[in-house]
Amino acid sequence: MSAAGQPSPATAGRFIAADVGGTHTRVGLVRAGGPGEAPIAVIAHRKYACRDYPGLAEILADFIAAAPGGAGAIYSVAIACAGVVLDDVVINANLSWTVSLPRLREALGLQRVLVINDFQAAAHAAQCMDPGDSTLLTPGVETIEAGPVLVIGPGTGLGAAVRVPHAGGTVVLPTEAGHAAFSPGSAREIEILRQLQRRGAHVPTEDLVSGPGLVNIYRALCAIDGIPTAHDDPAAITAVAREGDEAAREAVLTFCAVLGSVIGDLAVTSSARAVFIAGGILPQIKDFLAQSTFLERLRDKGAMQPVLERLPVRLIENDRLGVIGAASWYLEHAGTH
């Protein structure tokens, strides 16, 4: 764990990549892949519940101590995390503890700690994914034309980034799209917006399109219809929606519709030629997508509808996406930091 001494041949080139979310942190011991391997070789991987630890330093220390065969000397960490870095501290609305880069360096004896936006990392990872790691959500539309690629994902919040081809490589533009104002697309959604505005005039899109957002939709619908709320977490709402609970089912279908609308807006804004939805809550509710107006709302953008009808959308289901993305970005950019 200490930066003292020199790495042995067995540990040279190894570093830690971490994907820090509001609910879980995923950590990997990684290196660049060799001949016949994937671009990123994941030597060890573990998932942590953020609430079980007082901070990221403790999570990383636990991972290093528990790594199979020992992690060896670790000098560098690449962190994918929602938010922005200000004065060496990550500004993030969904974490219960602060990510301080100087504290990580001091606590773990690190030489280098680099941070990348979580969906910037996901955009880097998307180009490393095997087709078997994703599900096509646009039947009959799968060809990816040259151009920008949008990567988006509803988890604890809503993240998005755009990967743009540039000079023989790619440039990834991070966004804070989840904080843009929610735009309702139906009379029912206007009622939901009015309910949510009781907490404040600005209702960010991620207050609906995220795990907590599904709960917000459900609670708003119950309030509108004058019925008690019986569930307070996304998994429970999804479970009873499958059992036929009307309020829960409407909440999940509304979530899918709003997600489609948001993706369509961002695709038009970025001129995206493909969309990858990066995990989050969606794998748990993907069976509802076909029952919802997800695709109709995604494509219902006036004159741009014919363009969006040719837009392939894939759901990536790989628990290591953020770790692989952070590692890929680190290997591409470490020499410039």
C-alpha positions as CSV (number, residue, x, y, z in Angstrom):
1,M,0.0,0.0,0.0
2,S,2.9,2.4,0.7
3,A,4.6,4.3,-2.1
4,A,8.0,3.5,-0.5
5,G,10.4,1.4,-2.5
6,Q,10.1,0.2,-6.1
7,P,7.5,-2.0,-7.7
8,S,8.5,-5.6,-8.4
9,P,8.2,-7.0,-11.9
10,A,5.0,-8.8,-10.8
11,T,3.3,-5.6,-9.7
12,A,4.8,-3.1,-12.3
13,G,2.0,-1.5,-14.3
14,R,-0.7,-2.3,-11.8
15,F,-2.9,0.4,-10.5
16,I,-6.3,0.8,-8.9
17,A,-9.4,2.0,-10.7
18,A,-12.5,2.9,-8.7
19,D,-16.0,3.7,-9.8
20,V,-17.6,5.7,-7.0
21,G,-21.4,6.0,-7.0
22,G,-23.9,7.4,-4.5
23,T,-24.8,3.8,-3.4
24,H,-21.9,1.6,-4.3
25,T,-18.2,1.9,-5.0
26,R,-16.6,-0.7,-7.3
27,V,-12.9,-1.1,-7.1
28,G,-10.5,-3.0,-9.4
29,L,-6.9,-3.9,-9.5
30,V,-6.0,-3.4,-13.1
31,R,-3.3,-3.2,-15.8
32,A,-3.1,-2.7,-19.5
33,G,-4.1,-5.9,-21.4
34,G,-1.5,-7.9,-23.2
35,P,-1.6,-9.8,-26.5
36,G,-4.9,-11.8,-26.7
37,E,-6.4,-10.0,-23.7
38,A,-9.1,-7.3,-23.4
39,P,-7.7,-3.7,-23.5
40,I,-8.0,-3.6,-19.7
41,A,-7.1,-6.6,-17.6
42,V,-9.0,-6.7,-14.3
43,I,-6.9,-8.7,-11.8
44,A,-9.3,-8.3,-8.9
45,H,-12.7,-6.6,-8.5
46,R,-15.0,-5.9,-5.5
47,K,-18.2,-4.0,-4.9
48,Y,-18.7,-2.0,-1.7
49,A,-21.8,-0.4,-0.1
50,C,-20.8,3.3,0.5
51,R,-22.9,3.5,3.7
52,D,-20.7,0.8,5.3
53,Y,-17.5,2.9,5.2
54,P,-16.6,6.4,6.6
55,G,-14.9,7.3,3.3
56,L,-13.2,6.3,0.1
57,A,-9.8,5.9,1.7
58,E,-11.1,3.2,4.0
59,I,-12.7,1.4,1.1
60,L,-9.5,1.5,-0.9
61,A,-7.4,0.4,2.1
62,D,-9.8,-2.6,2.6
63,F,-9.5,-3.5,-1.1
64,I,-5.8,-3.4,-1.1
65,A,-5.5,-5.5,2.0
66,A,-7.9,-8.1,0.7
67,A,-6.6,-8.4,-2.9
68,P,-6.0,-12.0,-3.8
69,G,-2.2,-12.7,-3.6
70,G,-1.7,-9.2,-2.4
71,A,-2.0,-6.0,-4.4
72,G,1.7,-5.3,-4.1
73,A,2.9,-1.7,-4.0
74,I,0.2,0.7,-5.3
75,Y,1.3,4.1,-6.5
76,S,-1.7,5.3,-8.6
77,V,-5.4,5.4,-8.4
78,A,-7.9,6.5,-11.1
79,I,-11.3,7.4,-9.8
80,A,-14.5,7.7,-11.8
81,C,-17.0,9.8,-9.8
82,A,-20.0,12.0,-10.5
83,G,-19.5,15.7,-10.0
84,V,-16.6,18.1,-10.6
85,V,-13.3,18.6,-8.8
86,L,-12.9,22.0,-7.0
87,D,-9.7,22.7,-5.0
88,D,-8.8,19.0,-5.0
89,V,-12.2,18.0,-3.6
90,V,-15.0,16.2,-5.6
91,I,-18.2,18.2,-5.5
92,N,-21.0,15.6,-5.5
93,A,-24.6,15.8,-4.5
94,N,-25.2,12.1,-3.9
95,L,-22.3,11.0,-1.6
96,S,-22.6,10.9,2.1
97,W,-18.8,11.6,2.5
98,T,-16.3,13.8,0.9
99,V,-13.7,12.6,-1.6
100,S,-10.5,14.6,-0.9
101,L,-7.6,13.9,-3.1
102,P,-4.9,15.1,-0.7
103,R,-6.4,12.8,2.0
104,L,-6.3,9.8,-0.3
105,R,-2.7,10.5,-1.2
106,E,-1.7,10.9,2.5
107,A,-3.8,8.0,3.9
108,L,-2.7,5.4,1.2
109,G,0.8,6.7,0.4
110,L,-0.1,7.3,-3.2
111,Q,1.9,9.3,-5.7
112,R,-0.9,9.9,-8.1
113,V,-4.7,10.2,-7.7
114,L,-6.6,11.2,-10.8
115,V,-10.4,11.8,-11.1
116,I,-12.6,11.5,-14.1
117,N,-16.4,12.2,-14.3
118,D,-18.2,8.8,-14.0
119,F,-19.9,9.1,-17.3
120,Q,-16.8,10.3,-19.0
121,A,-15.4,7.0,-17.8
122,A,-18.4,5.1,-19.0
123,A,-18.0,6.7,-22.5
124,H,-14.3,5.5,-22.5
125,A,-15.4,2.0,-21.4
126,A,-18.2,1.7,-24.0
127,Q,-15.6,1.5,-26.8
128,C,-14.0,-1.5,-24.9
129,M,-17.2,-3.5,-24.4
130,D,-17.9,-6.8,-26.2
131,P,-21.3,-6.8,-28.0
132,G,-22.3,-9.6,-25.7
133,D,-22.2,-7.1,-22.8
134,S,-25.1,-5.1,-24.2
135,T,-28.8,-5.5,-25.2
136,L,-30.2,-3.8,-28.3
137,L,-33.3,-1.7,-27.3
138,T,-34.1,-0.6,-30.9
139,P,-35.2,-3.7,-32.8
140,G,-33.9,-3.7,-36.4
141,V,-31.7,-0.6,-35.8
142,E,-28.2,-1.6,-34.8
143,T,-25.8,-0.1,-37.3
144,I,-23.6,2.6,-35.7
145,E,-22.8,5.4,-38.1
146,A,-19.6,7.4,-37.7
147,G,-20.1,10.4,-35.3
148,P,-20.7,11.3,-31.7
149,V,-21.8,8.6,-29.2
150,L,-24.0,9.4,-26.2
151,V,-23.5,7.4,-23.0
152,I,-26.2,7.9,-20.3
153,G,-27.3,6.1,-17.2
154,P,-29.9,6.6,-14.4
155,G,-28.4,5.4,-11.1
156,T,-28.4,7.3,-7.8
157,G,-28.4,10.4,-10.1
158,L,-28.5,10.8,-13.9
159,G,-25.1,10.9,-15.7
160,A,-24.3,11.5,-19.3
161,A,-21.3,12.1,-21.5
162,V,-20.6,12.4,-25.2
163,R,-17.7,10.6,-27.1
164,V,-16.6,12.5,-30.2
165,P,-14.2,11.1,-32.8
166,H,-11.2,13.4,-33.2
167,A,-7.9,13.2,-35.0
168,G,-7.7,9.5,-35.1
169,G,-8.8,9.1,-31.5
170,T,-11.7,10.3,-29.4
171,V,-12.5,13.2,-27.1
172,V,-15.0,12.5,-24.3
173,L,-17.1,15.5,-23.1
174,P,-18.5,15.1,-19.6
175,T,-21.8,16.7,-18.7
176,E,-24.0,17.4,-15.8
177,A,-27.2,16.7,-17.8
178,G,-29.0,15.3,-14.7
179,H,-29.2,18.9,-13.3
180,A,-31.0,20.3,-16.3
181,A,-34.6,21.2,-15.7
182,F,-37.2,18.5,-16.1
183,S,-39.5,19.1,-19.1
184,P,-42.8,17.2,-18.9
185,G,-44.2,15.6,-22.0
186,S,-47.8,15.0,-20.9
187,A,-50.6,16.4,-18.8
188,R,-49.9,13.7,-16.2
189,E,-46.2,14.7,-16.1
190,I,-47.2,18.3,-15.6
191,E,-49.1,17.2,-12.5
192,I,-46.0,15.3,-11.3
193,L,-43.8,18.4,-11.9
194,R,-46.2,20.5,-9.8
195,Q,-46.0,18.0,-7.0
196,L,-42.2,18.0,-7.1
197,Q,-42.0,21.8,-7.3
198,R,-43.4,22.0,-3.7
199,R,-39.9,21.3,-2.7
200,G,-38.4,24.0,-4.9
201,A,-39.0,25.7,-8.2
202,H,-36.1,24.0,-10.0
203,V,-36.8,20.3,-10.6
204,P,-33.7,18.6,-12.1
205,T,-34.2,15.8,-14.6
206,E,-32.5,13.4,-12.2
207,D,-35.2,13.9,-9.7
208,L,-37.3,11.7,-12.0
209,V,-34.7,9.8,-14.1
210,S,-32.7,7.9,-11.4
211,G,-33.3,5.3,-8.7
212,P,-34.6,7.9,-6.2
213,G,-36.4,9.5,-9.2
214,L,-38.6,6.4,-9.6
215,V,-39.6,6.8,-5.9
216,N,-40.3,10.5,-6.5
217,I,-42.6,9.6,-9.4
218,Y,-44.4,7.0,-7.4
219,R,-45.0,9.3,-4.5
220,A,-46.2,12.1,-6.7
221,L,-48.7,9.8,-8.4
222,C,-50.0,8.6,-5.1
223,A,-50.4,12.2,-3.9
224,I,-52.2,13.2,-7.1
225,D,-54.6,10.3,-6.8
226,G,-55.1,10.6,-3.1
227,I,-53.8,7.1,-2.2
228,P,-51.2,6.2,0.5
229,T,-47.6,5.4,-0.5
230,A,-46.8,1.8,0.4
231,H,-43.2,1.6,-0.9
232,D,-40.1,3.7,-0.6
233,D,-37.4,2.1,-2.7
234,P,-37.1,1.4,-6.4
235,A,-36.8,-2.4,-6.0
236,A,-40.0,-2.7,-4.0
237,I,-41.9,-0.4,-6.5
238,T,-40.7,-2.5,-9.4
239,A,-41.6,-5.7,-7.7
240,V,-45.2,-4.7,-7.0
241,A,-45.5,-3.1,-10.5
242,R,-44.9,-6.6,-11.8
243,E,-47.6,-7.9,-9.5
244,G,-50.2,-5.5,-10.9
245,D,-50.1,-2.5,-8.5
246,E,-51.5,0.3,-10.6
247,A,-49.7,3.2,-9.0
248,A,-46.3,1.4,-9.1
249,R,-46.9,0.2,-12.7
250,E,-47.7,3.7,-13.8
251,A,-44.6,5.0,-12.0
252,V,-42.3,2.6,-13.8
253,L,-43.9,3.2,-17.2
254,T,-43.7,7.0,-16.6
255,F,-40.0,6.6,-15.7
256,C,-39.4,4.7,-19.0
257,A,-41.2,7.4,-21.0
258,V,-39.3,10.3,-19.4
259,L,-36.0,8.5,-19.9
260,G,-36.8,8.1,-23.6
261,S,-37.6,11.8,-23.9
262,V,-34.4,12.8,-22.1
263,I,-32.3,10.5,-24.3
264,G,-34.0,11.9,-27.4
265,D,-33.3,15.5,-26.3
266,L,-29.6,14.8,-25.6
267,A,-29.2,12.8,-28.8
268,V,-30.5,15.8,-30.8
269,T,-28.4,18.2,-28.8
270,S,-25.2,16.2,-29.3
271,S,-25.9,14.9,-32.9
272,A,-25.3,11.4,-31.5
273,R,-25.2,8.5,-33.9
274,A,-25.5,5.9,-31.2
275,V,-26.6,5.7,-27.5
276,F,-25.3,3.4,-24.8
277,I,-27.3,3.3,-21.6
278,A,-24.9,2.4,-18.8
279,G,-26.5,0.1,-16.3
280,G,-27.8,1.9,-13.2
281,I,-31.4,1.0,-12.4
282,L,-32.4,0.1,-16.0
283,P,-31.4,-3.6,-16.0
284,Q,-33.9,-4.1,-13.2
285,I,-36.8,-2.6,-15.2
286,K,-35.8,-3.3,-18.8
287,D,-38.7,-5.7,-19.3
288,F,-41.0,-2.6,-18.9
289,L,-39.4,-0.7,-21.7
290,A,-41.2,-2.5,-24.5
291,Q,-44.5,-2.0,-22.6
292,S,-43.9,1.8,-22.3
293,T,-43.7,4.7,-24.7
294,F,-39.9,4.7,-24.3
295,L,-39.1,4.6,-28.0
296,E,-42.0,6.8,-29.1
297,R,-40.9,9.5,-26.7
298,L,-37.2,9.1,-27.7
299,R,-38.1,9.7,-31.3
300,D,-40.9,12.2,-31.0
301,K,-38.7,15.3,-31.7
302,G,-40.6,16.9,-34.6
303,A,-38.5,17.3,-37.7
304,M,-35.7,15.2,-36.2
305,Q,-37.9,12.0,-35.9
306,P,-36.5,10.4,-39.1
307,V,-33.0,10.8,-37.8
308,L,-33.8,9.4,-34.4
309,E,-35.6,6.4,-36.0
310,R,-32.1,5.4,-37.3
311,L,-30.5,5.8,-33.9
312,P,-29.3,2.5,-32.3
313,V,-29.7,2.3,-28.5
314,R,-28.0,-0.3,-26.4
315,L,-28.2,-1.2,-22.7
316,I,-24.7,-2.1,-21.3
317,E,-24.9,-4.7,-18.5
318,N,-21.4,-5.0,-17.1
319,D,-20.8,-4.3,-13.5
320,R,-17.2,-3.4,-14.2
321,L,-18.0,-0.6,-16.7
322,G,-16.9,2.3,-14.5
323,V,-13.7,0.6,-13.4
324,I,-12.8,-0.3,-17.0
325,G,-13.6,3.2,-18.1
326,A,-11.5,4.8,-15.4
327,A,-8.6,2.5,-16.2
328,S,-8.9,3.1,-20.0
329,W,-8.9,6.9,-19.4
330,Y,-5.9,6.6,-17.0
331,L,-3.8,4.7,-19.5
332,E,-4.7,7.1,-22.3
333,H,-4.0,10.3,-20.3
334,A,-1.7,9.5,-17.3
335,G,1.3,10.9,-19.1
336,T,-0.4,14.3,-19.4
337,H,-1.2,14.8,-15.7
